[in-house]
Amino acid sequence: MHAMLVTLLYDKEFRITHMEMIKGIKGLGYHDELVVPIIENTAHEADLKESMDQAIKAYPKATAVLVRRHGVYIWGYLKKPAHAHHRAHAHAPPHAPPHKLLTERVCALQ
């Protein structure tokens, strides 16, 4: 719910710093700025591919993309980092299940 609300408050990207949860994103710390791109939603999930690809290319350090009026897609190279990124982005407890992995992103990074 929080991710969806963020997409209503911000236009093209969400920026945040000085938050404890940022330490859960590889390469970032408390004083760093986390930038998460926001893309427009579509009627069908498969139709997000083009705008998702553009966001990933425009924000190569991102580990998530917010989808307006929908939520967030979070990824990592492997299941464990993806789960850690999910906890950091969602500020979720350690036992929370990981969000969907974007296999296109995982494959592109290998």
C-alpha distances in whole Angstrom, upper triangle without the diagonal:
4,5,5,6,9,10,11,13,15,17,18,17,15,18,18,20,22,19,20,17,19,22,20,20,24,26,24,25,24,26,24,22,19,19,16,17,15,16,16,15,18,19,19,18,21,22,19,22,24,22,20,24,24,21,23,26,25,23,25,24,20,19,15,15,12,12,11,9,9,7,10,13,15,18,22,25,25,23,23,22,19,18,19,17,14,15,15,12,10,12,12,16,18,18,15,16,16,14,16,19,20,24,25,24,25,29,29,29,32
4,5,5,6,9,10,11,12,15,16,15,12,14,14,17,18,15,17,14,16,19,18,18,22,24,21,22,20,22,21,19,16,16,14,15,14,16,17,16,19,21,22,20,23,23,20,23,24,21,20,23,24,20,21,25,24,21,23,22,18,17,14,14,11,12,12,11,10,8,10,13,14,18,21,25,25,23,23,21,19,18,18,16,13,13,13,10,8,10,12,15,18,19,15,17,16,14,17,19,21,24,25,24,25,29,29,28,31
4,5,5,7,9,10,11,13,14,12,10,13,13,16,18,16,17,14,15,18,17,16,20,22,20,21,20,21,20,17,14,13,11,12,10,12,13,13,16,18,19,17,20,20,17,19,21,18,16,20,20,17,18,21,20,18,20,19,15,14,11,10,7,8,9,9,8,5,6,10,11,15,18,22,23,21,21,20,17,16,17,14,12,13,12,9,8,11,12,16,18,19,16,16,15,12,14,17,17,21,22,20,22,25,25,25,28
4,5,5,7,9,11,12,13,13,12,15,16,19,21,19,21,18,19,22,21,20,23,25,23,24,24,25,23,20,17,16,13,13,10,11,11,11,14,16,17,15,19,18,16,19,20,17,16,20,20,17,19,22,21,20,22,21,18,17,13,11,8,7,6,5,5,5,7,11,14,17,21,24,25,23,24,23,20,19,20,17,15,16,16,13,11,15,15,19,21,22,18,18,17,14,16,18,19,22,23,22,24,27,27,27,30
4,5,5,7,9,12,14,13,11,14,15,18,20,18,20,18,19,23,22,21,25,26,24,24,23,24,23,20,17,16,14,14,12,13,13,13,17,19,20,19,22,22,19,22,23,20,19,23,22,19,21,24,23,21,24,23,19,19,15,14,10,10,8,7,9,8,11,15,17,20,23,27,28,26,27,25,22,22,22,19,17,18,17,14,13,15,17,20,23,24,20,21,20,17,19,22,22,26,26,25,27,30,30,30,33
4,5,5,6,9,11,9,7,10,11,15,17,16,18,16,16,20,19,19,22,23,21,21,20,21,19,16,14,12,10,11,9,12,13,14,17,20,21,19,22,21,18,21,22,18,17,21,20,17,19,21,20,18,21,20,16,16,13,12,8,10,8,9,10,9,10,14,15,19,22,25,26,25,25,23,21,21,20,17,16,17,15,12,12,14,16,20,23,24,21,21,20,17,19,21,21,25,25,23,25,28,27,27,30
4,6,6,7,9,8,8,12,14,17,20,19,21,19,19,22,21,20,23,24,22,23,23,23,21,18,15,13,10,10,7,9,9,10,14,16,18,17,20,18,15,18,19,15,15,18,17,14,17,20,18,17,20,19,16,16,13,10,7,7,5,6,8,8,9,13,15,18,22,25,27,26,26,24,21,22,22,19,17,19,18,14,14,17,19,23,25,26,22,22,20,18,18,20,20,23,23,22,24,27,26,26,30
4,6,8,10,11,11,14,16,19,22,21,23,22,21,25,25,23,27,28,25,26,25,25,24,20,18,16,14,13,10,11,11,12,15,17,20,19,22,20,18,21,21,18,18,21,20,18,20,23,21,20,23,23,20,20,17,14,10,10,7,7,10,11,13,16,19,22,25,29,30,29,30,28,25,25,25,22,20,22,21,17,17,19,21,25,27,28,25,25,24,21,22,24,23,27,27,25,28,31,30,30,33
4,7,10,10,9,12,13,17,19,18,22,20,20,24,24,23,26,26,24,24,23,23,21,18,16,15,13,13,11,13,13,15,19,21,23,22,25,23,20,23,23,20,20,23,21,18,21,23,21,20,23,22,19,20,17,15,12,12,10,11,13,13,14,18,20,23,26,30,31,30,30,28,26,26,25,22,21,22,20,17,17,19,21,25,27,29,26,26,25,22,24,25,25,29,28,26,29,32,31,31,34
4,6,6,6,9,12,15,18,18,21,20,19,23,23,21,24,24,22,23,22,21,19,16,14,12,11,10,8,11,12,14,18,21,22,21,24,22,19,21,21,17,17,20,18,15,18,20,17,16,20,19,17,18,15,13,10,11,9,11,14,13,14,17,18,22,24,28,29,29,29,27,24,25,24,21,20,22,20,16,17,19,22,26,28,29,26,26,25,22,23,24,23,27,26,24,27,30,28,28,32
4,6,8,11,14,18,21,21,24,22,21,25,25,23,25,25,23,25,24,23,21,17,16,12,11,9,7,9,10,13,16,19,21,20,22,20,17,19,18,15,16,18,16,13,17,18,15,15,19,19,17,19,16,13,11,11,9,12,14,14,15,17,19,22,25,28,30,30,31,28,25,27,26,23,22,24,22,18,19,22,24,28,30,32,28,28,26,23,23,24,23,26,25,23,26,29,27,27,31
4,7,10,14,17,21,21,23,22,20,23,23,20,23,23,21,23,23,22,19,16,14,10,9,6,5,7,9,13,16,19,20,19,21,18,15,17,16,12,13,15,12,10,13,14,11,12,15,16,14,16,13,11,9,10,10,13,15,14,14,15,17,19,22,25,27,28,28,25,23,25,24,21,21,23,21,17,19,22,24,28,29,31,28,27,25,22,22,22,20,23,22,20,23,26,23,24,27
4,6,10,13,17,17,20,18,16,19,19,17,19,19,17,19,19,19,16,12,10,7,6,4,5,8,11,14,18,21,22,20,22,20,16,18,17,13,13,15,13,10,12,14,11,10,14,13,11,13,11,9,8,10,11,14,15,13,12,14,15,17,20,23,25,25,26,23,21,22,21,18,18,20,17,14,16,19,21,25,26,28,25,25,22,20,20,20,19,22,21,19,22,24,22,22,26
4,7,10,14,13,16,15,13,17,17,15,18,18,16,17,16,16,14,10,8,6,5,6,7,11,14,16,20,23,23,21,23,22,19,20,20,16,15,18,16,13,14,16,14,12,15,14,11,13,11,10,8,11,11,14,15,13,12,14,14,17,19,22,25,24,24,21,19,20,19,16,16,17,15,12,14,15,18,22,24,26,23,23,21,19,20,20,20,23,23,20,22,25,24,23,27
4,7,11,11,14,13,11,15,16,14,16,16,13,14,13,12,10,7,6,5,7,9,11,14,17,20,23,26,27,25,26,25,22,23,23,19,18,20,18,15,16,17,15,12,15,13,11,13,12,12,12,15,15,18,18,16,15,16,16,18,20,23,25,25,24,21,20,21,19,16,17,17,14,12,14,15,19,22,24,26,24,25,22,21,22,22,22,25,24,21,23,27,25,24,27
4,7,7,11,10,9,12,14,13,15,15,12,12,10,10,8,6,5,7,9,12,14,17,20,22,26,29,29,27,29,28,24,25,26,22,21,23,21,18,18,20,18,15,17,14,13,14,13,14,14,17,18,20,20,17,16,17,17,19,20,23,25,25,24,20,20,20,18,15,16,16,12,11,13,13,17,20,22,24,22,24,22,21,23,23,23,26,26,23,25,28,27,25,28
4,6,9,10,8,10,13,12,15,14,10,9,7,6,6,5,6,9,12,15,17,21,24,26,29,32,33,30,32,31,28,28,29,25,24,25,24,20,20,22,20,17,18,15,14,16,16,17,17,21,21,23,23,20,19,20,19,20,21,24,25,25,24,21,21,21,18,16,17,16,13,12,15,14,18,20,22,25,23,25,23,23,25,25,25,28,28,25,26,29,28,26,29
4,7,9,8,10,13,13,16,15,11,8,5,5,7,8,9,13,15,19,21,24,27,29,32,35,35,33,35,35,31,32,32,29,27,28,28,24,24,26,23,20,21,18,17,18,18,20,20,24,24,26,26,23,21,22,21,22,22,25,27,26,24,21,22,21,18,17,18,17,13,14,16,14,18,20,21,24,23,25,24,24,27,27,27,30,31,27,28,32,30,28,31
4,6,6,8,10,11,14,14,11,9,6,8,9,9,9,13,14,18,20,23,26,27,31,33,33,31,33,33,29,30,31,28,26,28,27,23,23,25,24,20,21,18,17,16,17,19,18,22,23,24,23,20,19,20,18,20,20,24,24,24,22,19,19,18,15,14,15,13,10,11,12,10,14,16,17,21,20,22,21,21,24,24,25,28,29,26,26,30,29,27,30
4,6,6,8,11,13,14,10,8,6,9,10,12,11,15,16,20,22,25,28,29,32,35,34,31,34,34,30,31,32,30,27,29,29,25,24,27,25,22,22,19,17,17,17,20,20,23,25,26,25,21,19,21,18,20,20,22,23,22,19,17,18,17,13,13,14,12,9,11,12,9,12,14,15,18,18,20,19,20,23,24,25,28,29,26,26,30,29,27,29
4,5,6,8,11,13,10,9,8,11,11,11,10,13,14,18,19,23,25,26,29,32,31,28,30,31,27,28,29,27,24,26,26,22,21,24,23,19,20,16,15,13,14,17,17,20,22,23,22,18,16,17,15,16,16,19,20,19,16,14,14,13,10,9,10,8,5,7,9,6,9,11,12,16,15,17,16,17,20,20,22,24,26,23,23,26,26,24,26
4,5,6,9,9,6,6,6,9,8,8,7,10,12,16,18,21,24,25,29,31,31,28,29,30,26,26,27,25,22,23,24,20,19,21,20,16,17,13,12,11,13,15,16,20,22,23,22,18,16,17,14,15,15,18,19,19,17,14,14,14,11,9,11,10,6,8,10,9,12,14,15,18,17,19,17,17,20,19,21,23,24,21,21,25,24,22,24
4,5,7,8,6,4,6,9,9,11,10,13,15,19,21,24,28,28,32,34,33,30,31,32,28,28,30,27,24,25,26,22,21,23,22,18,18,14,14,13,15,18,19,23,25,27,25,21,19,19,16,16,15,17,18,18,15,13,14,14,10,10,12,11,7,10,13,11,13,15,14,18,18,19,17,19,21,20,22,24,25,22,21,25,24,22,23
4,6,9,8,8,9,13,12,13,11,14,14,18,20,23,26,27,29,32,31,27,29,30,26,26,28,26,22,24,24,21,19,22,22,18,17,14,13,11,13,16,18,21,24,25,23,19,16,16,13,13,12,14,15,14,12,9,10,10,6,6,9,7,5,8,10,9,11,12,11,15,14,15,14,15,18,17,19,21,22,19,18,22,22,20,21
4,6,6,8,10,12,10,11,9,11,12,15,18,21,24,25,27,30,29,25,26,27,24,23,25,23,20,20,21,18,16,18,18,14,13,10,9,8,10,14,16,19,22,24,22,18,15,14,11,11,10,12,14,14,12,9,9,10,7,6,9,9,6,8,11,11,13,15,14,17,16,17,14,15,17,15,17,19,20,16,16,19,19,16,19
4,6,8,12,14,11,12,11,13,14,17,20,23,26,27,30,32,31,27,28,29,25,24,25,24,21,21,22,19,16,18,18,15,13,9,10,9,12,16,18,22,25,27,25,21,18,16,13,12,10,11,13,14,12,8,10,12,9,8,12,12,10,12,15,15,17,18,16,19,19,19,16,17,18,16,17,19,19,16,15,18,18,15,16
4,7,11,12,9,11,10,13,15,18,21,24,27,29,31,34,33,30,30,31,27,26,27,25,22,22,22,19,17,18,18,14,13,9,11,11,14,17,20,24,26,29,27,24,20,19,16,15,13,14,16,17,16,12,14,16,13,11,15,15,13,14,18,17,19,21,20,23,22,22,20,20,21,19,20,21,22,18,17,20,19,16,18
4,7,8,6,8,8,11,13,16,20,23,26,28,31,34,33,29,30,31,27,27,27,25,22,23,23,19,18,19,18,15,14,10,11,11,14,17,19,22,25,27,26,22,19,19,16,16,14,16,18,19,17,13,15,16,13,11,14,14,11,12,16,15,18,19,19,22,21,22,20,20,22,20,21,23,23,20,20,23,22,19,21
4,6,5,8,9,13,15,19,22,25,29,30,33,36,35,32,33,34,30,30,30,28,25,26,26,22,21,23,21,18,17,14,14,14,16,19,21,25,26,28,27,24,21,21,18,18,17,19,21,21,19,16,17,18,14,13,16,15,11,13,16,15,18,19,19,22,22,23,21,22,24,23,24,26,27,23,23,26,25,22,24
4,6,8,10,13,16,19,22,26,29,30,34,37,36,33,35,35,31,31,32,29,27,28,28,24,23,25,23,20,20,16,16,16,18,20,21,25,26,28,27,24,21,22,20,20,20,22,23,24,21,18,19,19,16,15,17,15,12,13,16,14,17,19,19,23,22,24,22,23,26,25,26,29,29,26,26,29,28,25,28
4,7,10,13,16,19,22,26,29,31,34,37,37,34,36,36,32,32,32,29,27,28,27,24,23,24,22,19,20,16,17,18,19,21,22,26,27,29,29,25,23,24,22,22,22,24,26,26,24,21,22,22,19,17,20,18,15,16,18,17,20,22,23,26,26,27,25,26,28,27,28,30,30,27,27,30,29,26,29
4,7,10,13,16,19,23,26,28,32,35,34,31,33,32,29,29,29,26,24,25,24,20,19,21,19,15,16,13,13,15,16,18,19,23,24,27,26,23,21,21,19,20,19,21,23,24,22,19,20,21,17,15,18,17,14,14,17,17,20,22,22,26,25,26,24,24,25,24,25,27,27,23,24,27,26,23,26
4,6,10,13,16,19,23,25,28,32,31,29,30,30,26,26,26,23,21,22,21,17,17,18,16,13,14,11,11,13,14,15,16,20,21,24,23,20,18,19,17,18,19,21,23,24,23,19,19,20,18,15,17,17,13,13,16,16,19,22,23,26,24,25,23,22,24,23,23,26,25,22,23,26,24,22,25
4,7,10,13,16,20,22,25,28,28,25,27,26,22,23,23,20,18,19,18,15,14,16,14,11,12,9,8,10,10,12,13,17,18,20,20,17,14,15,14,15,16,18,21,21,20,16,16,17,15,12,14,14,11,10,13,14,17,20,20,23,21,22,19,18,20,19,19,22,22,19,20,23,22,20,23
4,7,10,13,17,19,22,25,25,23,24,23,20,20,20,17,15,16,15,11,12,14,11,8,11,9,7,9,9,10,11,14,15,18,18,16,13,14,13,15,16,19,21,22,21,18,17,18,17,13,15,16,13,11,14,16,19,22,23,25,23,23,20,18,19,19,18,21,21,17,19,22,20,19,23
4,7,10,13,15,19,22,22,19,20,20,16,17,17,14,12,14,13,9,10,12,11,8,10,9,6,8,6,6,7,10,12,15,15,12,10,10,10,12,14,18,20,20,20,17,15,17,16,12,13,15,12,10,12,15,17,21,22,24,21,21,18,16,16,16,15,19,18,15,17,20,19,18,22
4,7,10,13,16,19,19,17,18,17,13,14,14,10,9,11,10,6,8,11,9,7,10,11,8,10,8,5,6,9,10,14,14,12,10,11,12,14,16,19,21,22,23,19,17,19,19,15,15,18,16,13,15,18,20,24,25,26,23,23,19,17,17,17,15,18,17,15,18,20,18,18,22
4,7,9,13,16,17,15,17,15,12,13,13,10,9,12,11,8,11,13,11,11,14,14,11,12,9,6,5,6,7,10,11,10,9,10,12,15,18,21,23,23,24,22,19,21,21,17,16,19,17,14,15,19,21,24,25,27,23,23,20,17,17,17,16,19,18,16,19,22,20,21,24
4,7,10,13,14,12,14,12,8,11,10,7,7,10,9,7,11,13,12,12,15,16,13,14,11,7,6,5,6,10,10,10,10,11,14,16,19,22,24,24,26,23,20,22,23,19,18,21,20,17,18,21,23,26,27,28,25,24,21,17,17,17,15,18,17,16,19,21,20,21,24
4,7,10,12,11,13,10,8,11,11,8,9,13,12,11,14,16,15,16,19,20,17,18,14,10,9,6,5,8,9,11,12,13,16,19,22,25,27,26,28,26,23,24,25,22,21,24,23,19,20,23,25,28,30,30,26,25,23,19,18,19,17,20,19,19,22,24,22,24,27
4,7,8,8,11,9,7,11,11,9,10,14,14,13,16,18,18,18,20,22,18,18,15,11,9,6,5,7,7,9,11,12,16,18,22,25,26,25,27,26,22,24,25,22,20,23,23,19,19,23,24,27,29,29,25,23,21,17,16,18,16,19,18,19,22,23,23,24,27
4,5,7,9,6,6,10,11,10,11,14,15,15,17,19,20,20,22,24,21,21,17,14,13,9,9,10,9,12,14,14,18,20,24,26,27,27,29,28,24,26,27,24,23,26,26,22,22,26,26,30,31,30,27,25,23,19,17,19,17,19,18,19,22,24,23,25,28
4,7,9,8,9,12,14,13,14,17,18,18,20,23,23,24,26,27,24,23,20,17,16,12,12,11,11,14,16,16,20,22,26,28,29,28,31,30,26,27,29,27,24,27,28,25,24,28,28,31,32,31,27,25,24,20,18,20,18,21,20,22,24,25,25,28,30
4,5,5,7,10,12,13,13,16,17,18,19,22,23,23,25,26,23,22,19,16,16,12,13,13,11,14,15,15,18,20,23,25,26,25,28,27,24,25,27,25,23,26,27,24,24,27,27,30,31,30,26,23,22,18,16,17,16,18,17,19,22,22,23,25,27
4,5,6,8,11,11,11,13,15,15,16,19,20,20,22,23,20,19,16,13,13,10,12,13,10,12,12,11,15,16,20,22,22,22,24,24,20,21,24,21,19,23,24,21,21,25,24,27,27,26,23,20,18,15,12,14,12,14,14,16,18,19,20,22,24
4,5,6,9,11,10,12,14,15,16,18,20,20,21,23,20,19,17,15,15,13,15,16,14,15,15,13,16,17,20,21,22,22,25,24,21,23,25,23,21,25,26,23,23,27,27,29,29,29,25,22,20,17,13,14,12,13,12,14,17,17,18,20,22
4,5,7,8,9,11,13,14,15,17,18,20,21,23,20,20,17,15,15,12,14,15,14,15,15,14,17,18,22,23,25,25,27,26,23,25,27,24,23,26,27,24,24,28,28,31,31,31,28,25,22,19,16,16,14,15,14,16,19,19,19,22,24
4,6,6,6,8,10,10,12,14,15,16,17,19,17,16,14,11,11,9,11,13,11,13,12,11,14,15,19,21,22,22,25,23,20,22,24,21,20,23,23,20,21,25,25,28,29,29,25,23,20,16,14,14,11,14,12,13,17,17,17,19,22
4,6,5,6,9,10,10,12,14,15,16,18,16,16,14,12,13,12,14,17,15,15,14,12,14,15,17,19,21,21,24,22,19,22,24,21,20,24,24,21,22,26,26,29,29,29,26,23,20,17,14,13,10,11,9,11,14,14,14,16,19
4,5,5,6,9,10,11,12,14,15,18,16,17,15,13,14,13,15,18,17,17,16,14,17,17,19,21,23,24,27,25,22,25,26,23,23,26,26,23,25,28,29,32,32,32,29,27,23,20,17,16,13,14,11,12,16,16,15,17,20
4,5,5,6,9,10,10,12,14,16,14,15,13,10,11,10,12,15,14,15,14,13,15,16,19,21,23,24,26,24,21,23,25,21,21,24,24,20,22,26,27,30,30,31,28,26,22,19,17,16,13,15,13,13,17,18,16,18,21
4,5,5,6,9,10,10,12,14,11,12,10,7,9,9,12,15,14,13,11,9,12,12,15,17,19,20,22,20,17,20,21,18,18,21,20,18,19,23,24,27,27,28,24,22,19,16,14,13,10,12,10,10,13,14,13,15,18
4,5,5,6,9,10,10,13,12,13,12,10,13,13,16,19,17,17,15,12,14,13,15,16,19,21,23,20,18,21,22,19,20,23,22,20,22,25,26,29,29,30,27,24,21,18,16,14,10,12,9,8,12,13,10,13,16
4,5,5,6,9,10,13,12,14,13,11,13,13,15,19,18,18,16,14,15,16,18,19,22,23,25,23,20,23,24,21,21,25,23,21,23,26,28,31,31,32,29,27,23,20,19,17,14,15,12,12,15,16,13,15,18
4,5,5,6,8,11,9,11,10,7,10,11,13,17,16,15,13,12,13,13,16,17,20,22,23,20,18,21,21,17,18,21,20,17,20,23,24,27,28,29,26,24,21,18,17,16,13,15,13,11,15,16,14,15,18
4,6,5,6,8,7,9,9,8,11,13,16,19,18,16,13,11,11,11,13,14,17,19,20,17,15,19,19,16,17,20,19,16,19,22,23,26,26,27,25,23,19,17,15,13,11,13,10,8,11,13,10,11,15
4,6,5,9,9,12,12,11,15,16,19,22,21,20,17,15,15,14,15,16,20,22,23,20,19,22,22,19,20,23,22,20,23,25,27,30,29,31,28,27,23,21,19,17,14,15,12,10,13,14,11,11,15
4,6,9,9,12,12,11,14,15,17,21,21,19,17,16,16,16,17,18,22,24,25,21,20,23,23,19,21,24,21,19,22,25,27,30,30,32,29,28,24,22,21,19,16,18,15,13,16,17,14,15,18
4,6,5,9,10,9,12,15,17,20,20,18,15,14,13,13,14,16,19,21,22,18,17,20,19,16,17,20,18,16,19,21,23,27,26,28,26,25,21,19,19,17,15,17,15,12,15,17,14,13,17
4,6,8,10,11,15,17,20,23,22,20,16,15,13,12,12,13,17,19,20,16,16,19,18,15,17,20,18,17,20,22,24,27,26,28,26,24,21,19,18,16,14,15,14,10,12,14,11,10,14
4,7,9,11,14,17,20,23,22,19,16,14,12,11,11,12,16,18,18,14,14,17,15,12,15,17,15,14,18,19,21,24,23,25,24,23,19,18,18,16,15,16,15,12,13,15,13,11,15
4,6,7,11,14,17,20,18,15,12,11,9,9,10,12,15,16,17,13,12,15,14,10,12,15,13,11,14,16,18,21,21,23,21,20,17,15,15,13,12,15,14,11,12,15,14,12,16
4,7,10,13,17,19,17,14,10,8,6,6,7,10,12,13,13,10,8,11,10,7,9,12,10,9,12,14,16,18,18,20,17,16,13,12,12,10,10,13,13,10,11,14,13,12,15
4,7,10,13,15,13,10,7,5,4,6,9,12,14,14,15,12,10,12,12,8,9,12,11,8,11,13,15,18,18,19,17,16,12,10,11,10,10,13,13,11,12,16,15,14,17
4,6,10,12,11,9,6,5,7,9,12,15,17,17,18,16,13,15,16,12,12,15,14,10,12,16,17,20,21,22,19,18,15,12,12,11,10,14,14,11,14,17,16,16,19
4,6,9,8,6,4,6,9,12,15,19,20,20,21,18,15,17,17,14,12,15,14,11,12,15,17,20,21,22,19,18,15,12,13,14,13,17,17,15,17,20,20,20,23
4,6,5,5,6,8,11,14,18,21,22,21,23,21,18,19,20,17,15,18,18,14,14,18,19,22,24,24,21,19,17,14,13,15,14,17,17,16,19,21,21,21,25
4,5,7,9,11,14,18,21,24,26,25,26,24,21,22,23,20,18,20,20,16,16,19,21,24,26,26,23,22,20,17,17,18,17,21,20,20,23,25,24,25,28
4,6,10,13,16,19,23,26,27,26,27,26,22,23,24,21,19,21,21,17,16,20,20,24,26,26,22,21,20,17,17,19,19,23,23,22,25,27,27,28,31
4,7,10,13,17,20,24,24,23,24,23,19,20,21,18,16,18,19,15,14,18,18,21,23,23,19,18,17,13,13,16,16,19,20,20,22,24,24,25,28
4,7,10,14,17,21,21,20,21,20,16,16,18,15,12,15,15,11,11,14,15,18,20,20,16,15,14,10,11,14,14,18,19,18,20,23,23,23,26
4,6,10,14,17,18,17,18,16,13,13,15,12,9,12,12,9,9,13,13,17,18,18,15,14,12,8,9,11,11,15,16,15,16,19,20,20,22
4,7,11,14,15,14,15,14,10,12,13,10,9,12,13,10,11,14,15,18,18,18,15,13,10,7,6,7,8,11,12,11,13,16,16,16,19
4,7,11,12,11,12,10,7,9,10,7,6,10,10,8,10,13,13,16,15,16,13,12,8,6,7,6,7,11,12,10,11,14,15,14,17
4,7,8,8,10,8,5,8,9,7,8,11,12,11,13,15,15,17,16,17,15,13,9,8,7,5,6,8,10,8,8,11,12,11,13
4,5,7,8,5,4,8,8,7,9,12,12,12,14,16,16,18,16,17,16,14,10,10,10,7,8,9,11,8,7,11,11,10,11
4,7,8,7,7,10,11,11,13,15,15,16,18,20,20,21,18,19,18,16,13,13,12,9,10,9,11,8,5,8,10,7,8
4,6,6,6,9,10,11,12,14,16,16,18,19,19,19,16,17,16,14,11,12,12,9,11,10,13,11,8,11,13,11,10
4,6,5,6,9,10,10,12,14,15,16,17,16,16,13,13,13,10,8,10,10,8,11,11,14,13,10,13,16,14,14
4,5,5,6,9,10,11,12,14,15,16,14,14,11,12,12,11,9,12,13,11,14,15,17,16,13,16,18,16,16
4,5,5,6,8,10,10,12,14,14,14,15,12,14,13,12,10,12,13,11,13,14,16,14,11,15,16,14,14
4,5,5,6,9,10,10,12,13,13,14,12,13,12,10,7,8,9,7,10,11,14,12,10,14,15,13,15
4,5,5,6,9,10,10,11,10,11,8,9,8,7,5,7,10,9,13,14,17,15,14,17,19,17,18
4,5,5,6,9,10,10,9,10,8,10,10,10,8,10,13,12,15,17,19,17,15,19,20,18,19
4,5,5,6,8,9,10,12,11,13,11,11,9,9,11,11,13,15,17,14,14,17,18,16,18
4,5,5,6,8,7,10,9,11,9,8,6,6,9,10,13,15,18,15,15,19,20,18,20
4,6,5,5,5,7,7,9,7,9,8,9,13,14,16,19,21,19,18,22,23,21,23
4,6,5,7,9,10,13,11,13,11,12,15,15,17,20,22,19,19,22,23,21,23
4,6,8,11,12,14,12,13,11,10,13,14,16,19,20,17,18,22,22,20,23
4,5,9,11,12,10,11,10,10,13,15,17,20,22,20,20,24,24,23,25
4,7,9,12,10,12,12,13,16,18,20,23,25,22,22,26,27,25,27
4,7,8,6,9,10,11,15,17,20,22,25,23,22,26,27,26,27
4,6,6,9,11,13,17,18,22,24,27,25,24,28,29,27,29
4,6,8,10,13,16,17,21,23,26,24,22,26,27,25,26
4,6,9,12,16,17,21,22,26,24,23,26,28,27,27
4,7,9,13,15,18,20,23,22,21,24,26,25,26
4,7,9,12,15,17,20,19,18,21,24,23,24
4,7,8,12,14,17,16,15,18,20,19,20
4,6,9,12,15,14,14,17,19,18,20
4,6,9,12,12,12,14,16,17,18
4,6,9,8,8,11,13,13,14
4,5,5,6,9,10,11,13
4,5,5,6,8,10,11
4,6,5,6,9,10
4,5,5,6,9
4,6,5,7
4,5,5
4,6
4
